[in-house]
Amino acid sequence: MLVPLYGFLRGDTIGLVVLCDSDDTMAQVAESLQRAAAMRVAPRPGQRVWFDGRPLDPRLTVARAGLQPLDRIDVAPEDP
């Protein structure tokens, strides 16, 4: 099932909606958002998905994290 997430990448100036599969891991979600913003912000290794003020395990799936359509996520280094 596709889940649209409202994502903000550290260093970017706008938020983006990214379509993620419910089985995508947080590592895949971070990569998707970085690819979507690559015209403005160069992708960097070691980025984590943050939700509700806490970093999510990169192996956790969208479904297991309990993310719902249009939830806000942030992608930033481990120490924002």
TALIN-V474197 format. One record per residue. N is the residue number from 1. PHI is phi in whole degrees, -180 to 180 (999 if undefined). PSI is psi in whole degrees, -180 to 180 (none if undefined). Layout:
n->{N	N}
phi->{PHI	PHI}
psi->{PSI	PSI}
This chain:
n->{1	2	3	4	5	6	7	8	9	10	11	12	13	14	15	16	17	18	19	20	21	22	23	24	25	26	27	28	29	30	31	32	33	34	35	36	37	38	39	40	41	42	43	44	45	46	47	48	49	50	51	52	53	54	55	56	57	58	59	60	61	62	63	64	65	66	67	68	69	70	71	72	73	74	75	76	77	78	79	80}
phi->{999	-80	-126	-78	-119	-93	-113	-123	-101	-55	98	-90	-102	-135	-88	-130	-93	-117	-90	-121	-79	-62	-93	-67	-82	-63	-63	-68	-63	-61	-65	-61	-66	-65	-63	-65	-102	-60	-68	-111	-134	-67	-60	-131	-72	79	-86	-121	-88	-112	-140	56	82	-134	-75	-98	-57	-61	-88	-71	-87	-57	-63	-67	-77	76	-73	-112	-51	66	-64	-89	-122	-123	-117	-155	-62	-53	-108	-66}
psi->{133	137	113	128	142	107	144	126	129	127	-14	160	-8	157	152	145	124	136	121	146	147	-19	-1	141	165	-32	-42	-38	-44	-42	-42	-45	-39	-40	-41	-29	7	-24	-25	-32	124	134	144	144	161	19	143	154	129	138	128	39	6	146	142	145	129	-20	-11	139	165	-46	-47	-27	-13	22	136	161	132	19	148	130	155	142	119	169	168	-42	93	none}
